[in-house]
Amino acid sequence: MNVGVSSAGARRQSGFTLLELLIALTLLGFILVLLFGGLRLGVRSWDSVQHKMDTLNTVRSVEMFLRQELTRIQPHRWKEVLNQPLAFVGERNKLNFVAPLPSRIGGGGLYMISVSLEQTGTTKRLVWRHQALDATMQNFSELERAPEMVLAAFDTSEVEDIWLSYFGQESETSEPQWMQQWDNPARLPRLIRVQVRLPNDAHWPDFVVAPMLTSELLK
């Protein structure tokens, strides 16, 4: 009699009931859901950080490129125009000037160059155009037909705004100041500043470059 009772108890202790098995599977499912959710959150956080780093690296590369090119601006004058004004027009979102091309883009000689900030929908593009300079040219109009090269493209959620400003004198008697437009036909601005605003009113450090000036233009 005692032997039968012991055998039944041993059988119950050697396995799980169906209810216990269901509870165990349910707990395992909850654990897997939590683990998967944590992994997905970690991957999203990593992707977000990596995306921000890529954006900042792109901004930094564009800054280096523009710094190199804007320092090479030449004080070229339109020879076929009355009073021979300087070939330079600066606006908040566009800059036209004359300079040699970087070696990786083109050959020697001077070129008309345009750098413009354009927006389509939620995408901002930094667009470059260039056209070989001809001594008979009288303005930058031919640049409008030149092929474009996109230096960088940003979503407005990554870069809210990019703009240019110019430091110098509007006239011989005025004090130097920062302006969002420069169309002085007699002199180049002393400085050109590029500013970048990131989301949440965060600002990329401004960078400022000085165009190539001659003693004639500094008088």
NUSELUM-512457 format. One record per residue (C-alpha): residue number from 1; residue in one letter; chain; x, y, z. Coordinates in pm, whole numbers, plus 32768, in hexadecimal, padded with zeros to 4 digits. Layout:
N
<atom><resi>NUM</resi><resn>A</resn><chain>A</chain><px>X</px><py>Y</py><pz>Z</pz></atom>
...
This chain:
219
<atom><resi>1</resi><resn>M</resn><chain>A</chain><px>8000</px><py>8000</py><pz>8000</pz></atom>
<atom><resi>2</resi><resn>N</resn><chain>A</chain><px>8113</px><py>80F2</py><pz>805A</pz></atom>
<atom><resi>3</resi><resn>V</resn><chain>A</chain><px>81D2</px><py>808F</py><pz>7F25</pz></atom>
<atom><resi>4</resi><resn>G</resn><chain>A</chain><px>80AE</px><py>80FA</py><pz>7E42</pz></atom>
<atom><resi>5</resi><resn>V</resn><chain>A</chain><px>8091</px><py>824D</py><pz>7EE5</pz></atom>
<atom><resi>6</resi><resn>S</resn><chain>A</chain><px>8207</px><py>828D</py><pz>7EBE</pz></atom>
<atom><resi>7</resi><resn>S</resn><chain>A</chain><px>81FC</px><py>8231</py><pz>7D4D</pz></atom>
<atom><resi>8</resi><resn>A</resn><chain>A</chain><px>80DE</px><py>8327</py><pz>7D07</pz></atom>
<atom><resi>9</resi><resn>G</resn><chain>A</chain><px>8195</px><py>8440</py><pz>7DBE</pz></atom>
<atom><resi>10</resi><resn>A</resn><chain>A</chain><px>82D1</px><py>83FA</py><pz>7CFA</pz></atom>
<atom><resi>11</resi><resn>R</resn><chain>A</chain><px>8212</px><py>8411</py><pz>7BB0</pz></atom>
<atom><resi>12</resi><resn>R</resn><chain>A</chain><px>817D</px><py>8564</py><pz>7C13</pz></atom>
<atom><resi>13</resi><resn>Q</resn><chain>A</chain><px>82D5</px><py>85EC</py><pz>7C74</pz></atom>
<atom><resi>14</resi><resn>S</resn><chain>A</chain><px>837D</px><py>8576</py><pz>7B35</pz></atom>
<atom><resi>15</resi><resn>G</resn><chain>A</chain><px>82C0</px><py>8663</py><pz>7A45</pz></atom>
<atom><resi>16</resi><resn>F</resn><chain>A</chain><px>81F0</px><py>87A5</py><pz>7A1D</pz></atom>
<atom><resi>17</resi><resn>T</resn><chain>A</chain><px>807D</px><py>87C9</py><pz>7A0A</pz></atom>
<atom><resi>18</resi><resn>L</resn><chain>A</chain><px>7FDF</px><py>886D</py><pz>78D9</pz></atom>
<atom><resi>19</resi><resn>L</resn><chain>A</chain><px>7F8D</px><py>89A5</py><pz>79A4</pz></atom>
<atom><resi>20</resi><resn>E</resn><chain>A</chain><px>80F5</px><py>89C6</py><pz>7A1A</pz></atom>
<atom><resi>21</resi><resn>L</resn><chain>A</chain><px>8170</px><py>89A0</py><pz>78B7</pz></atom>
<atom><resi>22</resi><resn>L</resn><chain>A</chain><px>8083</px><py>8AB0</py><pz>7839</pz></atom>
<atom><resi>23</resi><resn>I</resn><chain>A</chain><px>80F3</px><py>8B9E</py><pz>794C</pz></atom>
<atom><resi>24</resi><resn>A</resn><chain>A</chain><px>8260</px><py>8B5D</py><pz>78FC</pz></atom>
<atom><resi>25</resi><resn>L</resn><chain>A</chain><px>8227</px><py>8B9D</py><pz>7788</pz></atom>
<atom><resi>26</resi><resn>T</resn><chain>A</chain><px>8168</px><py>8CDE</py><pz>77D5</pz></atom>
<atom><resi>27</resi><resn>L</resn><chain>A</chain><px>8282</px><py>8D5E</py><pz>78B3</pz></atom>
<atom><resi>28</resi><resn>L</resn><chain>A</chain><px>8381</px><py>8D02</py><pz>77A7</pz></atom>
<atom><resi>29</resi><resn>G</resn><chain>A</chain><px>82B4</px><py>8DC2</py><pz>76A6</pz></atom>
<atom><resi>30</resi><resn>F</resn><chain>A</chain><px>82AE</px><py>8EFA</py><pz>7785</pz></atom>
<atom><resi>31</resi><resn>I</resn><chain>A</chain><px>8427</px><py>8EE2</py><pz>77B7</pz></atom>
<atom><resi>32</resi><resn>L</resn><chain>A</chain><px>8464</px><py>8EC4</py><pz>7640</pz></atom>
<atom><resi>33</resi><resn>V</resn><chain>A</chain><px>8381</px><py>8FEF</py><pz>75FB</pz></atom>
<atom><resi>34</resi><resn>L</resn><chain>A</chain><px>8440</px><py>90C1</py><pz>76F9</pz></atom>
<atom><resi>35</resi><resn>L</resn><chain>A</chain><px>858E</px><py>9053</py><pz>766C</pz></atom>
<atom><resi>36</resi><resn>F</resn><chain>A</chain><px>8522</px><py>909B</py><pz>7506</pz></atom>
<atom><resi>37</resi><resn>G</resn><chain>A</chain><px>8494</px><py>91EF</py><pz>7567</pz></atom>
<atom><resi>38</resi><resn>G</resn><chain>A</chain><px>85D8</px><py>924D</py><pz>7617</pz></atom>
<atom><resi>39</resi><resn>L</resn><chain>A</chain><px>86A6</px><py>91DC</py><pz>74ED</pz></atom>
<atom><resi>40</resi><resn>R</resn><chain>A</chain><px>85CD</px><py>92A0</py><pz>73FA</pz></atom>
<atom><resi>41</resi><resn>L</resn><chain>A</chain><px>85E5</px><py>93D8</py><pz>74D4</pz></atom>
<atom><resi>42</resi><resn>G</resn><chain>A</chain><px>875E</px><py>93B0</py><pz>74E3</pz></atom>
<atom><resi>43</resi><resn>V</resn><chain>A</chain><px>8777</px><py>938E</py><pz>7368</pz></atom>
<atom><resi>44</resi><resn>R</resn><chain>A</chain><px>869C</px><py>94C3</py><pz>7334</pz></atom>
<atom><resi>45</resi><resn>S</resn><chain>A</chain><px>876E</px><py>958B</py><pz>7428</pz></atom>
<atom><resi>46</resi><resn>W</resn><chain>A</chain><px>88AB</px><py>951E</py><pz>7378</pz></atom>
<atom><resi>47</resi><resn>D</resn><chain>A</chain><px>881A</px><py>9575</py><pz>7222</pz></atom>
<atom><resi>48</resi><resn>S</resn><chain>A</chain><px>87AE</px><py>96CB</py><pz>72A2</pz></atom>
<atom><resi>49</resi><resn>V</resn><chain>A</chain><px>8906</px><py>9718</py><pz>732F</pz></atom>
<atom><resi>50</resi><resn>Q</resn><chain>A</chain><px>89B1</px><py>969A</py><pz>71F3</pz></atom>
<atom><resi>51</resi><resn>H</resn><chain>A</chain><px>88C8</px><py>976C</py><pz>7119</pz></atom>
<atom><resi>52</resi><resn>K</resn><chain>A</chain><px>8918</px><py>98A5</py><pz>71E2</pz></atom>
<atom><resi>53</resi><resn>M</resn><chain>A</chain><px>8A8C</px><py>985B</py><pz>71C9</pz></atom>
<atom><resi>54</resi><resn>D</resn><chain>A</chain><px>8A6E</px><py>9830</py><pz>7050</pz></atom>
<atom><resi>55</resi><resn>T</resn><chain>A</chain><px>89B9</px><py>997F</py><pz>7036</pz></atom>
<atom><resi>56</resi><resn>L</resn><chain>A</chain><px>8AC1</px><py>9A32</py><pz>7107</pz></atom>
<atom><resi>57</resi><resn>N</resn><chain>A</chain><px>8BD9</px><py>9994</py><pz>703C</pz></atom>
<atom><resi>58</resi><resn>T</resn><chain>A</chain><px>8B31</px><py>9A0A</py><pz>6EFB</pz></atom>
<atom><resi>59</resi><resn>V</resn><chain>A</chain><px>8B10</px><py>9B6C</py><pz>6F85</pz></atom>
<atom><resi>60</resi><resn>R</resn><chain>A</chain><px>8C7E</px><py>9B64</py><pz>6FEA</pz></atom>
<atom><resi>61</resi><resn>S</resn><chain>A</chain><px>8CEA</px><py>9AED</py><pz>6E8F</pz></atom>
<atom><resi>62</resi><resn>V</resn><chain>A</chain><px>8C1C</px><py>9BFD</py><pz>6DE5</pz></atom>
<atom><resi>63</resi><resn>E</resn><chain>A</chain><px>8CB5</px><py>9CFF</py><pz>6ECF</pz></atom>
<atom><resi>64</resi><resn>M</resn><chain>A</chain><px>8E16</px><py>9C93</py><pz>6E74</pz></atom>
<atom><resi>65</resi><resn>F</resn><chain>A</chain><px>8DC4</px><py>9C9A</py><pz>6D00</pz></atom>
<atom><resi>66</resi><resn>L</resn><chain>A</chain><px>8D27</px><py>9DF5</py><pz>6D0E</pz></atom>
<atom><resi>67</resi><resn>R</resn><chain>A</chain><px>8E3C</px><py>9E7E</py><pz>6DE8</pz></atom>
<atom><resi>68</resi><resn>Q</resn><chain>A</chain><px>8F3E</px><py>9E0E</py><pz>6CEA</pz></atom>
<atom><resi>69</resi><resn>E</resn><chain>A</chain><px>8E7F</px><py>9E9A</py><pz>6BC2</pz></atom>
<atom><resi>70</resi><resn>L</resn><chain>A</chain><px>8E0A</px><py>9FE6</py><pz>6C54</pz></atom>
<atom><resi>71</resi><resn>T</resn><chain>A</chain><px>8F6C</px><py>A046</py><pz>6CB4</pz></atom>
<atom><resi>72</resi><resn>R</resn><chain>A</chain><px>8FC7</px><py>A02C</py><pz>6B42</pz></atom>
<atom><resi>73</resi><resn>I</resn><chain>A</chain><px>8EC8</px><py>A12C</py><pz>6AC9</pz></atom>
<atom><resi>74</resi><resn>Q</resn><chain>A</chain><px>8F68</px><py>A210</py><pz>69C8</pz></atom>
<atom><resi>75</resi><resn>P</resn><chain>A</chain><px>8F23</px><py>A388</py><pz>69A4</pz></atom>
<atom><resi>76</resi><resn>H</resn><chain>A</chain><px>8EC6</px><py>A35D</py><pz>6835</pz></atom>
<atom><resi>77</resi><resn>R</resn><chain>A</chain><px>8E1B</px><py>A47E</py><pz>6782</pz></atom>
<atom><resi>78</resi><resn>W</resn><chain>A</chain><px>8D26</px><py>A471</py><pz>665E</pz></atom>
<atom><resi>79</resi><resn>K</resn><chain>A</chain><px>8DFE</px><py>A510</py><pz>6550</pz></atom>
<atom><resi>80</resi><resn>E</resn><chain>A</chain><px>8CE1</px><py>A54A</py><pz>6459</pz></atom>
<atom><resi>81</resi><resn>V</resn><chain>A</chain><px>8C01</px><py>A604</py><pz>6551</pz></atom>
<atom><resi>82</resi><resn>L</resn><chain>A</chain><px>8C03</px><py>A778</py><pz>65A2</pz></atom>
<atom><resi>83</resi><resn>N</resn><chain>A</chain><px>8CE4</px><py>A7C7</py><pz>66CD</pz></atom>
<atom><resi>84</resi><resn>Q</resn><chain>A</chain><px>8D53</px><py>A658</py><pz>66CF</pz></atom>
<atom><resi>85</resi><resn>P</resn><chain>A</chain><px>8C9B</px><py>A5E3</py><pz>680A</pz></atom>
<atom><resi>86</resi><resn>L</resn><chain>A</chain><px>8D1B</px><py>A4BF</py><pz>68D7</pz></atom>
<atom><resi>87</resi><resn>A</resn><chain>A</chain><px>8C99</px><py>A367</py><pz>687C</pz></atom>
<atom><resi>88</resi><resn>F</resn><chain>A</chain><px>8C06</px><py>A319</py><pz>69CF</pz></atom>
<atom><resi>89</resi><resn>V</resn><chain>A</chain><px>8A9E</px><py>A306</py><pz>6A4B</pz></atom>
<atom><resi>90</resi><resn>G</resn><chain>A</chain><px>8A4D</px><py>A28C</py><pz>6BA9</pz></atom>
<atom><resi>91</resi><resn>E</resn><chain>A</chain><px>88F1</px><py>A23C</py><pz>6C2A</pz></atom>
<atom><resi>92</resi><resn>R</resn><chain>A</chain><px>886C</px><py>A186</py><pz>6D5B</pz></atom>
<atom><resi>93</resi><resn>N</resn><chain>A</chain><px>883B</px><py>A040</py><pz>6C9E</pz></atom>
<atom><resi>94</resi><resn>K</resn><chain>A</chain><px>891D</px><py>A06D</py><pz>6B70</pz></atom>
<atom><resi>95</resi><resn>L</resn><chain>A</chain><px>8A7C</px><py>A0DB</py><pz>6B1E</pz></atom>
<atom><resi>96</resi><resn>N</resn><chain>A</chain><px>8B0E</px><py>A120</py><pz>69C3</pz></atom>
<atom><resi>97</resi><resn>F</resn><chain>A</chain><px>8C82</px><py>A15B</py><pz>699E</pz></atom>
<atom><resi>98</resi><resn>V</resn><chain>A</chain><px>8DB5</px><py>A119</py><pz>68C9</pz></atom>
<atom><resi>99</resi><resn>A</resn><chain>A</chain><px>8EC7</px><py>A028</py><pz>6937</pz></atom>
<atom><resi>100</resi><resn>P</resn><chain>A</chain><px>8F9D</px><py>9F09</py><pz>68BA</pz></atom>
<atom><resi>101</resi><resn>L</resn><chain>A</chain><px>8EFA</px><py>9DB4</py><pz>68D8</pz></atom>
<atom><resi>102</resi><resn>P</resn><chain>A</chain><px>8F71</px><py>9CAD</py><pz>69CD</pz></atom>
<atom><resi>103</resi><resn>S</resn><chain>A</chain><px>9059</px><py>9BBA</py><pz>6919</pz></atom>
<atom><resi>104</resi><resn>R</resn><chain>A</chain><px>8F6B</px><py>9A95</py><pz>6953</pz></atom>
<atom><resi>105</resi><resn>I</resn><chain>A</chain><px>8E52</px><py>9B4B</py><pz>6899</pz></atom>
<atom><resi>106</resi><resn>G</resn><chain>A</chain><px>8EF7</px><py>9BEF</py><pz>676D</pz></atom>
<atom><resi>107</resi><resn>G</resn><chain>A</chain><px>902D</px><py>9C74</py><pz>66C6</pz></atom>
<atom><resi>108</resi><resn>G</resn><chain>A</chain><px>90E3</px><py>9DBE</py><pz>66D9</pz></atom>
<atom><resi>109</resi><resn>G</resn><chain>A</chain><px>9069</px><py>9F1D</py><pz>6696</pz></atom>
<atom><resi>110</resi><resn>L</resn><chain>A</chain><px>8F59</px><py>9FEC</py><pz>6737</pz></atom>
<atom><resi>111</resi><resn>Y</resn><chain>A</chain><px>8DEC</px><py>9F89</py><pz>674C</pz></atom>
<atom><resi>112</resi><resn>M</resn><chain>A</chain><px>8CA6</px><py>A02D</py><pz>67A4</pz></atom>
<atom><resi>113</resi><resn>I</resn><chain>A</chain><px>8C21</px><py>9F6D</py><pz>68D1</pz></atom>
<atom><resi>114</resi><resn>S</resn><chain>A</chain><px>8AD0</px><py>9F64</py><pz>697C</pz></atom>
<atom><resi>115</resi><resn>V</resn><chain>A</chain><px>8A87</px><py>9ECF</py><pz>6AD2</pz></atom>
<atom><resi>116</resi><resn>S</resn><chain>A</chain><px>8914</px><py>9ED2</py><pz>6B23</pz></atom>
<atom><resi>117</resi><resn>L</resn><chain>A</chain><px>883A</px><py>9E4C</py><pz>6C3B</pz></atom>
<atom><resi>118</resi><resn>E</resn><chain>A</chain><px>86F8</px><py>9DC0</py><pz>6BAB</pz></atom>
<atom><resi>119</resi><resn>Q</resn><chain>A</chain><px>85CD</px><py>9D1A</py><pz>6C50</pz></atom>
<atom><resi>120</resi><resn>T</resn><chain>A</chain><px>84DA</px><py>9C23</py><pz>6BB8</pz></atom>
<atom><resi>121</resi><resn>G</resn><chain>A</chain><px>83CF</px><py>9BAC</py><pz>6CA9</pz></atom>
<atom><resi>122</resi><resn>T</resn><chain>A</chain><px>8482</px><py>9B49</py><pz>6DE8</pz></atom>
<atom><resi>123</resi><resn>T</resn><chain>A</chain><px>85D5</px><py>9B1E</py><pz>6D3F</pz></atom>
<atom><resi>124</resi><resn>K</resn><chain>A</chain><px>86E2</px><py>9C28</py><pz>6D3B</pz></atom>
<atom><resi>125</resi><resn>R</resn><chain>A</chain><px>87F2</px><py>9C0D</py><pz>6C33</pz></atom>
<atom><resi>126</resi><resn>L</resn><chain>A</chain><px>893F</px><py>9CBC</py><pz>6C14</pz></atom>
<atom><resi>127</resi><resn>V</resn><chain>A</chain><px>896E</px><py>9CDD</py><pz>6A9C</pz></atom>
<atom><resi>128</resi><resn>W</resn><chain>A</chain><px>8AAF</px><py>9D32</py><pz>69E2</pz></atom>
<atom><resi>129</resi><resn>R</resn><chain>A</chain><px>8AC3</px><py>9DAE</py><pz>6879</pz></atom>
<atom><resi>130</resi><resn>H</resn><chain>A</chain><px>8BEE</px><py>9E25</py><pz>67B1</pz></atom>
<atom><resi>131</resi><resn>Q</resn><chain>A</chain><px>8C36</px><py>9EAD</py><pz>6657</pz></atom>
<atom><resi>132</resi><resn>A</resn><chain>A</chain><px>8D82</px><py>9F02</py><pz>65B5</pz></atom>
<atom><resi>133</resi><resn>L</resn><chain>A</chain><px>8DBE</px><py>A078</py><pz>65B8</pz></atom>
<atom><resi>134</resi><resn>D</resn><chain>A</chain><px>8DCA</px><py>A131</py><pz>646E</pz></atom>
<atom><resi>135</resi><resn>A</resn><chain>A</chain><px>8E5C</px><py>A28F</py><pz>6457</pz></atom>
<atom><resi>136</resi><resn>T</resn><chain>A</chain><px>8D27</px><py>A305</py><pz>6397</pz></atom>
<atom><resi>137</resi><resn>M</resn><chain>A</chain><px>8C30</px><py>A29F</py><pz>64A8</pz></atom>
<atom><resi>138</resi><resn>Q</resn><chain>A</chain><px>8B72</px><py>A3B8</py><pz>6550</pz></atom>
<atom><resi>139</resi><resn>N</resn><chain>A</chain><px>8AB9</px><py>A305</py><pz>666B</pz></atom>
<atom><resi>140</resi><resn>F</resn><chain>A</chain><px>8A6F</px><py>A1B2</py><pz>6709</pz></atom>
<atom><resi>141</resi><resn>S</resn><chain>A</chain><px>8941</px><py>A161</py><pz>6630</pz></atom>
<atom><resi>142</resi><resn>E</resn><chain>A</chain><px>89E6</px><py>A036</py><pz>6585</pz></atom>
<atom><resi>143</resi><resn>L</resn><chain>A</chain><px>8A0A</px><py>9F8A</py><pz>66D5</pz></atom>
<atom><resi>144</resi><resn>E</resn><chain>A</chain><px>8892</px><py>9F4B</py><pz>66D7</pz></atom>
<atom><resi>145</resi><resn>R</resn><chain>A</chain><px>88C1</px><py>9E55</py><pz>65B8</pz></atom>
<atom><resi>146</resi><resn>A</resn><chain>A</chain><px>89F5</px><py>9DAA</py><pz>6649</pz></atom>
<atom><resi>147</resi><resn>P</resn><chain>A</chain><px>89D5</px><py>9C43</py><pz>66C9</pz></atom>
<atom><resi>148</resi><resn>E</resn><chain>A</chain><px>8999</px><py>9C2C</py><pz>683E</pz></atom>
<atom><resi>149</resi><resn>M</resn><chain>A</chain><px>8A56</px><py>9B5F</py><pz>693D</pz></atom>
<atom><resi>150</resi><resn>V</resn><chain>A</chain><px>89B0</px><py>9B1C</py><pz>6A8E</pz></atom>
<atom><resi>151</resi><resn>L</resn><chain>A</chain><px>8AB7</px><py>9B46</py><pz>6B9C</pz></atom>
<atom><resi>152</resi><resn>A</resn><chain>A</chain><px>89CC</px><py>9AD7</py><pz>6CB0</pz></atom>
<atom><resi>153</resi><resn>A</resn><chain>A</chain><px>885C</px><py>9A94</py><pz>6CF2</pz></atom>
<atom><resi>154</resi><resn>F</resn><chain>A</chain><px>87B2</px><py>9AA6</py><pz>6E45</pz></atom>
<atom><resi>155</resi><resn>D</resn><chain>A</chain><px>8657</px><py>9A6D</py><pz>6EC9</pz></atom>
<atom><resi>156</resi><resn>T</resn><chain>A</chain><px>85D0</px><py>9B94</py><pz>6F8D</pz></atom>
<atom><resi>157</resi><resn>S</resn><chain>A</chain><px>85C0</px><py>9AB0</py><pz>70BE</pz></atom>
<atom><resi>158</resi><resn>E</resn><chain>A</chain><px>873C</px><py>9A93</py><pz>70A8</pz></atom>
<atom><resi>159</resi><resn>V</resn><chain>A</chain><px>879F</px><py>9BF6</py><pz>7044</pz></atom>
<atom><resi>160</resi><resn>E</resn><chain>A</chain><px>869A</px><py>9D08</py><pz>706F</pz></atom>
<atom><resi>161</resi><resn>D</resn><chain>A</chain><px>8750</px><py>9E1D</py><pz>6FB9</pz></atom>
<atom><resi>162</resi><resn>I</resn><chain>A</chain><px>8898</px><py>9E85</py><pz>6F15</pz></atom>
<atom><resi>163</resi><resn>W</resn><chain>A</chain><px>88DF</px><py>9FEC</py><pz>6EB2</pz></atom>
<atom><resi>164</resi><resn>L</resn><chain>A</chain><px>89F1</px><py>A0DA</py><pz>6E44</pz></atom>
<atom><resi>165</resi><resn>S</resn><chain>A</chain><px>8A49</px><py>A238</py><pz>6EBA</pz></atom>
<atom><resi>166</resi><resn>Y</resn><chain>A</chain><px>8B53</px><py>A335</py><pz>6E59</pz></atom>
<atom><resi>167</resi><resn>F</resn><chain>A</chain><px>8C28</px><py>A427</py><pz>6F20</pz></atom>
<atom><resi>168</resi><resn>G</resn><chain>A</chain><px>8CA3</px><py>A56D</py><pz>6E8F</pz></atom>
<atom><resi>169</resi><resn>Q</resn><chain>A</chain><px>8C50</px><py>A6D4</py><pz>6E36</pz></atom>
<atom><resi>170</resi><resn>E</resn><chain>A</chain><px>8B29</px><py>A72D</py><pz>6D5C</pz></atom>
<atom><resi>171</resi><resn>S</resn><chain>A</chain><px>8BD5</px><py>A875</py><pz>6D02</pz></atom>
<atom><resi>172</resi><resn>E</resn><chain>A</chain><px>8D15</px><py>A934</py><pz>6D43</pz></atom>
<atom><resi>173</resi><resn>T</resn><chain>A</chain><px>8C7C</px><py>A9ED</py><pz>6E68</pz></atom>
<atom><resi>174</resi><resn>S</resn><chain>A</chain><px>8BB5</px><py>A8D7</py><pz>6F10</pz></atom>
<atom><resi>175</resi><resn>E</resn><chain>A</chain><px>8C2D</px><py>A7F9</py><pz>702C</pz></atom>
<atom><resi>176</resi><resn>P</resn><chain>A</chain><px>8C74</px><py>A689</py><pz>6FE4</pz></atom>
<atom><resi>177</resi><resn>Q</resn><chain>A</chain><px>8B55</px><py>A5A6</py><pz>7047</pz></atom>
<atom><resi>178</resi><resn>W</resn><chain>A</chain><px>8ABC</px><py>A44F</py><pz>7004</pz></atom>
<atom><resi>179</resi><resn>M</resn><chain>A</chain><px>89BC</px><py>A447</py><pz>6EEA</pz></atom>
<atom><resi>180</resi><resn>Q</resn><chain>A</chain><px>88E9</px><py>A337</py><pz>6E4B</pz></atom>
<atom><resi>181</resi><resn>Q</resn><chain>A</chain><px>891F</px><py>A3C3</py><pz>6CED</pz></atom>
<atom><resi>182</resi><resn>W</resn><chain>A</chain><px>8A55</px><py>A447</py><pz>6C3F</pz></atom>
<atom><resi>183</resi><resn>D</resn><chain>A</chain><px>8A45</px><py>A4EC</py><pz>6AEB</pz></atom>
<atom><resi>184</resi><resn>N</resn><chain>A</chain><px>8B4D</px><py>A5FB</py><pz>6B0E</pz></atom>
<atom><resi>185</resi><resn>P</resn><chain>A</chain><px>8BE5</px><py>A618</py><pz>69AE</pz></atom>
<atom><resi>186</resi><resn>A</resn><chain>A</chain><px>8D25</px><py>A6BB</py><pz>6A2D</pz></atom>
<atom><resi>187</resi><resn>R</resn><chain>A</chain><px>8DA3</px><py>A5CF</py><pz>6B3C</pz></atom>
<atom><resi>188</resi><resn>L</resn><chain>A</chain><px>8D8C</px><py>A470</py><pz>6BC4</pz></atom>
<atom><resi>189</resi><resn>P</resn><chain>A</chain><px>8D10</px><py>A432</py><pz>6D24</pz></atom>
<atom><resi>190</resi><resn>R</resn><chain>A</chain><px>8E25</px><py>A410</py><pz>6E23</pz></atom>
<atom><resi>191</resi><resn>L</resn><chain>A</chain><px>8D8C</px><py>A2D4</py><pz>6EB3</pz></atom>
<atom><resi>192</resi><resn>I</resn><chain>A</chain><px>8C8C</px><py>A1CF</py><pz>6E50</pz></atom>
<atom><resi>193</resi><resn>R</resn><chain>A</chain><px>8BD9</px><py>A10E</py><pz>6F61</pz></atom>
<atom><resi>194</resi><resn>V</resn><chain>A</chain><px>8B1A</px><py>9FC7</py><pz>6F41</pz></atom>
<atom><resi>195</resi><resn>Q</resn><chain>A</chain><px>8A26</px><py>9F74</py><pz>7058</pz></atom>
<atom><resi>196</resi><resn>V</resn><chain>A</chain><px>896E</px><py>9E2E</py><pz>7099</pz></atom>
<atom><resi>197</resi><resn>R</resn><chain>A</chain><px>8845</px><py>9DFB</py><pz>7180</pz></atom>
<atom><resi>198</resi><resn>L</resn><chain>A</chain><px>87FB</px><py>9C9B</py><pz>71F5</pz></atom>
<atom><resi>199</resi><resn>P</resn><chain>A</chain><px>86AE</px><py>9C23</py><pz>728A</pz></atom>
<atom><resi>200</resi><resn>N</resn><chain>A</chain><px>8644</px><py>9CA1</py><pz>73E3</pz></atom>
<atom><resi>201</resi><resn>D</resn><chain>A</chain><px>86F6</px><py>9DED</py><pz>73A1</pz></atom>
<atom><resi>202</resi><resn>A</resn><chain>A</chain><px>884C</px><py>9D47</py><pz>73B8</pz></atom>
<atom><resi>203</resi><resn>H</resn><chain>A</chain><px>8954</px><py>9E05</py><pz>72F0</pz></atom>
<atom><resi>204</resi><resn>W</resn><chain>A</chain><px>8A7F</px><py>9D76</py><pz>723C</pz></atom>
<atom><resi>205</resi><resn>P</resn><chain>A</chain><px>8BAF</px><py>9E52</py><pz>7284</pz></atom>
<atom><resi>206</resi><resn>D</resn><chain>A</chain><px>8BB9</px><py>9F6A</py><pz>7182</pz></atom>
<atom><resi>207</resi><resn>F</resn><chain>A</chain><px>8CDA</px><py>9F66</py><pz>7092</pz></atom>
<atom><resi>208</resi><resn>V</resn><chain>A</chain><px>8D65</px><py>A0A1</py><pz>6FF8</pz></atom>
<atom><resi>209</resi><resn>V</resn><chain>A</chain><px>8E4F</px><py>A0C5</py><pz>6ECE</pz></atom>
<atom><resi>210</resi><resn>A</resn><chain>A</chain><px>8EFC</px><py>A1EE</py><pz>6E2C</pz></atom>
<atom><resi>211</resi><resn>P</resn><chain>A</chain><px>8EF8</px><py>A206</py><pz>6CAD</pz></atom>
<atom><resi>212</resi><resn>M</resn><chain>A</chain><px>903B</px><py>A24E</py><pz>6BF4</pz></atom>
<atom><resi>213</resi><resn>L</resn><chain>A</chain><px>9065</px><py>A3CA</py><pz>6BFF</pz></atom>
<atom><resi>214</resi><resn>T</resn><chain>A</chain><px>914D</px><py>A4B0</py><pz>6B44</pz></atom>
<atom><resi>215</resi><resn>S</resn><chain>A</chain><px>91E1</px><py>A5F7</py><pz>6BBB</pz></atom>
<atom><resi>216</resi><resn>E</resn><chain>A</chain><px>9105</px><py>A6A5</py><pz>6ABD</pz></atom>
<atom><resi>217</resi><resn>L</resn><chain>A</chain><px>8FCA</px><py>A61E</py><pz>6B5F</pz></atom>
<atom><resi>218</resi><resn>L</resn><chain>A</chain><px>903A</px><py>A66F</py><pz>6CC0</pz></atom>
<atom><resi>219</resi><resn>K</resn><chain>A</chain><px>905F</px><py>A7E4</py><pz>6C78</pz></atom>
